Amino acid sequence: MKLEHYVDRRRGRQTTLARDLGVDPQLVWQWSRGVRPVPVIRCVAIELATKRQVMRWDLRPDDWWEHWPELVGTKGAPRLQQAA
């Protein structure tokens, strides 16, 4: 699930997630809307705080395999596109 959908699904989720992560709710909003990319260092915490409803590969769809190669081929992981 995209972070945007997660925070929009229920009132107060953005604030709760921000509190769980120790960041400002505005920063969570910026991440969820693509104003700022989610830092790699925050991805695992977001995955855990959302009870895996938002996965690392959802947060970093363009480079997740470079940061967490151990996830390649795991259940639910997106397929990697072949280089042209």
C-alpha positions, 0 to 999 in steps of 0.5 A: 500500500502506498503511504498516501493511501495508508494515511488517508484511510483513517483520520489521525493516522498521519499524526499517529505515524508521526508520533511513532516515528518521532517526526513532525506530522507535516513531514509524514504528509510530505513523504506521503505526497511525494514532496520529499522522498522517504529516507532509507533510514526511515523505511523499516520503521514505517513498515513496522509502525504500519504493521507491514501495511506499507512495505519498504518497496512501496516507499522506495519503488525505484531503488528498494532492491539496492538497499534491501537485496535480501527482499528480492524474490520474497513473497509479495516483493515486486518483480524487478524489471530487466535492464534494457 
